[in-house]
Amino acid sequence: MEKVKLNIKNVNKSYNDKIIFENFNIDFYKDEVNIIMGKSGCGKSTLLNIISGVNKNDGEEIDSLKNLGISYIFQEDRLIEWLSVEENIKLVIKKLYSKTHVDELCEEYLKLVGVSEYKNYYPQMLSGGIRQRINIARAFVYPSKVIVMDEPFKSIDIKNKKNIIDSFKLLLKKEKRTVIFVTHDIEEAIYLGDKIIILGGSPIKIKKNINDCNHLNKEDVAILI
Ligand SMILES: Nc1ncnc2c1ncn2[C@@H]1O[C@H](COP(=O)(O)OP(=O)(O)OP(=O)(O)O)[C@@H](O)[C@H]1O
């Protein structure tokens, strides 16, 4: 079956006199994990910010993904320190559903990422790994169609990283979302990605679209970055 694509067209961005993007087009597979890779400073975060409508495109406004509803997961979690874990989760859905349903969803998602026992804790009482799991649960509990992730597992130690990535996979298995995910970690990209897009050059071009990530190995990808 032909995969459904989300097309982003005519991205333009310059900083001072440096052109980062010039009439740049990119496609993402709907409801799959789209990984974006490329050398440091090439423009990955800039692209995420434009396609999600956080930053303005230079020139004509683009048809961004904003209208689909977006959840963000960054390297640093954005938990609110003065709210408990449970309150942090409920905050993003309390206007959408009845109180009973909000309670149910909160319980369900905290359980899915394995942190139910911390529901009454405050973020500063928790480790970075637990905080990031809560952050992921919060991104998923909100009924967004798109999840934008910018190196979310970068500062997590290897042991916790594996657990967190597995929680993330479990959430994706439960419900389909279009994930647009920037990472420098090739293993992470191969493990999670359905499509890997490698960016490079100045202005940026797509150096390679890897549309089938089965049977890829680290060296295949490393050589392309
Ligand atoms: N607000 C800004 N003002 C001026 N230059 C900027 C600004 N934001 C980004 N840049 C420049 O644009 C280029 C792309 O930056 P960007 O952060 O998008 O790269 P990146 O690929 O995400 O990098 P990394 O992998 O290191 O996170 C860099 O040269 C950066 O210095």
The ligand as a MOL file (V3000), in Angstrom:
LIG
                    3D

  0  0  0     0  0            999 V3000
M  V30 BEGIN CTAB
M  V30 COUNTS 31 33 0 0 0
M  V30 BEGIN ATOM
M  V30 1 N 18.6000 32.6490 16.0360 0
M  V30 2 C 19.6770 32.4820 15.2730 0
M  V30 3 N 20.4210 33.5290 14.8690 0
M  V30 4 C 21.5030 33.3810 14.0660 0
M  V30 5 N 21.9160 32.1760 13.6230 0
M  V30 6 C 21.2310 31.0980 13.9980 0
M  V30 7 C 20.0770 31.1830 14.8410 0
M  V30 8 N 19.5870 29.9230 15.0380 0
M  V30 9 C 20.3900 29.0980 14.3550 0
M  V30 10 N 21.3710 29.7980 13.7330 0
M  V30 11 C 22.4220 29.2390 12.8640 0
M  V30 12 O 21.7670 28.4430 11.8840 0
M  V30 13 C 22.5030 27.2590 11.6400 0
M  V30 14 C 21.6260 26.0610 11.8830 0
M  V30 15 O 21.3630 25.9460 13.2820 0
M  V30 16 P 20.5020 24.7450 13.8840 0
M  V30 17 O 20.4570 24.9300 15.3670 0
M  V30 18 O 19.2090 24.6620 13.1720 0
M  V30 19 O 21.4130 23.4920 13.5030 0
M  V30 20 P 21.2860 21.9780 13.9970 0
M  V30 21 O 21.5190 21.1370 12.7890 0
M  V30 22 O 20.0150 21.7720 14.7380 0
M  V30 23 O 22.5370 21.8800 14.9830 0
M  V30 24 P 22.8170 20.8110 16.1540 0
M  V30 25 O 22.8600 19.4730 15.5340 0
M  V30 26 O 24.1850 21.2390 16.6500 0
M  V30 27 O 21.7470 20.9800 17.1900 0
M  V30 28 C 23.7380 27.3250 12.5320 0
M  V30 29 O 24.8010 27.8260 11.7570 0
M  V30 30 C 23.3420 28.2920 13.6130 0
M  V30 31 O 24.4550 28.9500 14.1370 0
M  V30 END ATOM
M  V30 BEGIN BOND
M  V30 1 1 1 2
M  V30 2 1 2 3
M  V30 3 2 2 7
M  V30 4 2 3 4
M  V30 5 1 4 5
M  V30 6 2 5 6
M  V30 7 1 6 7
M  V30 8 1 6 10
M  V30 9 1 7 8
M  V30 10 2 8 9
M  V30 11 1 9 10
M  V30 12 1 10 11
M  V30 13 1 11 12
M  V30 14 1 11 30
M  V30 15 1 12 13
M  V30 16 1 13 14
M  V30 17 1 13 28
M  V30 18 1 14 15
M  V30 19 1 15 16
M  V30 20 2 16 17
M  V30 21 1 16 18
M  V30 22 1 16 19
M  V30 23 1 19 20
M  V30 24 2 20 21
M  V30 25 1 20 22
M  V30 26 1 20 23
M  V30 27 1 23 24
M  V30 28 2 24 25
M  V30 29 1 24 26
M  V30 30 1 24 27
M  V30 31 1 28 29
M  V30 32 1 28 30
M  V30 33 1 30 31
M  V30 END BOND
M  V30 END CTAB
M  END
